[in-house]
Amino acid sequence: MDVINEIISQSALGSLSKGYKSLVLSVFTSIVLTLFVMLIAIIVNGSQLHFSFGY
């Protein structure tokens, strides 16, 4: 936990209030989790996808 606090304090978030830090970190976490769930969905259902590229 000390490492995470040190990274946050040395980043651009260091000068923000705790409310803004929490908001930024929660938005970042939600984006990362959404991307991870999408990756898992593509891996699981990838064989059923059909791509067609047309001009």
C-alpha positions in Angstrom: 0.0 0.0 0.0 2.9 2.3 0.6 4.1 1.9 -2.9 0.7 2.8 -4.3 0.5 5.9 -2.1 4.0 6.9 -3.2 3.1 6.5 -6.9 -0.1 8.5 -6.5 1.6 11.3 -4.5 4.4 11.6 -7.2 1.9 11.6 -10.1 -0.4 14.4 -11.4 -3.0 13.2 -8.8 -0.8 14.2 -5.9 -2.0 17.8 -5.7 -5.7 16.9 -5.9 -8.1 16.5 -3.0 -9.1 13.0 -1.8 -12.5 13.2 -3.4 -11.0 13.9 -6.9 -8.3 11.2 -6.4 -11.0 8.7 -5.5 -13.1 9.7 -8.5 -10.2 9.5 -10.9 -9.0 6.1 -9.6 -12.6 4.7 -9.7 -13.1 5.8 -13.3 -9.7 4.3 -14.2 -10.5 1.1 -12.4 -13.9 0.8 -14.1 -12.3 1.4 -17.6 -9.7 -1.3 -16.9 -12.3 -3.8 -15.6 -14.5 -3.1 -18.6 -11.7 -3.8 -21.0 -10.7 -7.0 -19.1 -14.3 -8.2 -19.3 -14.5 -7.4 -23.0 -11.2 -9.3 -23.6 -12.6 -12.4 -21.8 -15.8 -12.2 -23.8 -13.8 -12.1 -27.0 -11.6 -15.0 -26.0 -14.6 -17.1 -25.0 -16.8 -16.3 -28.0 -14.1 -15.6 -30.6 -14.8 -18.7 -32.6 -18.3 -17.6 -33.2 -17.4 -14.2 -34.6 -17.5 -13.6 -38.4 -15.6 -10.7 -39.9 -16.1 -9.4 -43.4 -14.1 -6.5 -44.7 -15.6 -4.7 -47.7 -14.7 -1.7 -49.7 
